[in-house]
């Protein structure tokens, strides 16, 4: 029973999160797949991470340089 005490503690403190993670593991859902990811983005309080399209901040795309 000592092995299950951390499991029961998490279940009693955060039941929705625990059961969501448990169901996700049982069904082997990938959290990065689109249906699950979009649902999680709608439910979360955090904004989605920024895309890598404009990672340099100026939005001008690739630039050419000259090396002498």
C-alpha positions as CSV (number, residue, x, y, z in Angstrom):
1,X,0.0,0.0,0.0
2,X,3.0,2.3,0.5
3,X,3.7,2.2,-3.3
4,X,0.2,3.6,-4.0
5,X,0.3,6.5,-1.5
6,X,1.9,9.1,-4.0
7,X,-0.7,8.0,-6.6
8,X,-3.6,8.5,-4.1
9,X,-2.2,11.8,-3.0
10,X,-2.1,13.2,-6.5
11,X,-5.6,11.8,-7.1
12,X,-7.0,13.6,-4.1
13,X,-5.2,16.9,-4.7
14,X,-5.8,17.2,-8.4
15,X,-8.5,14.7,-9.5
16,X,-9.3,16.2,-12.9
17,X,-5.7,16.6,-14.0
18,X,-4.8,13.1,-12.7
19,X,-7.7,11.4,-14.4
20,X,-7.1,13.4,-17.7
21,X,-3.4,12.2,-17.7
22,X,-4.5,8.7,-16.8
23,X,-7.0,8.5,-19.7
24,X,-4.5,10.1,-22.1
25,X,-1.9,7.4,-21.1
26,X,-4.4,4.5,-21.4
27,X,-5.6,5.7,-24.8
28,X,-2.0,6.5,-25.9
29,X,-3.0,10.0,-27.1
30,X,-0.2,12.2,-28.3
31,X,-0.7,15.7,-26.9
32,X,1.1,17.2,-29.9
33,X,-1.6,15.9,-32.3
34,X,-3.9,18.5,-33.7
35,X,-7.3,17.5,-32.2
36,X,-5.9,17.1,-28.7
37,X,-3.6,20.1,-28.9
38,X,-6.3,22.5,-30.1
39,X,-8.6,21.3,-27.4
40,X,-5.9,21.8,-24.8
41,X,-5.2,25.3,-26.1
42,X,-8.9,26.2,-25.7
43,X,-9.0,24.9,-22.2
44,X,-5.7,26.3,-20.9
45,X,-5.1,29.7,-19.4
46,X,-1.7,30.0,-21.0
47,X,-1.5,31.4,-24.6
48,X,-0.2,29.0,-27.2
49,X,3.6,29.1,-27.9
50,X,4.7,31.5,-30.7
51,X,5.3,29.9,-34.0
52,X,8.8,29.8,-35.6
53,X,7.7,31.7,-38.7
54,X,9.2,35.0,-37.5
55,X,11.8,33.9,-35.0
56,X,14.2,36.8,-35.7
57,X,11.5,39.4,-34.8
58,X,11.8,41.6,-37.9
59,X,9.7,39.4,-40.2
60,X,11.7,40.1,-43.3
61,X,12.7,36.5,-43.8
62,X,16.2,35.3,-44.9
63,X,18.8,37.9,-45.5
64,X,21.9,37.8,-47.7
65,X,25.3,38.7,-46.4
66,X,28.6,39.5,-48.1
67,X,31.8,38.0,-46.8
68,X,35.1,39.5,-47.9
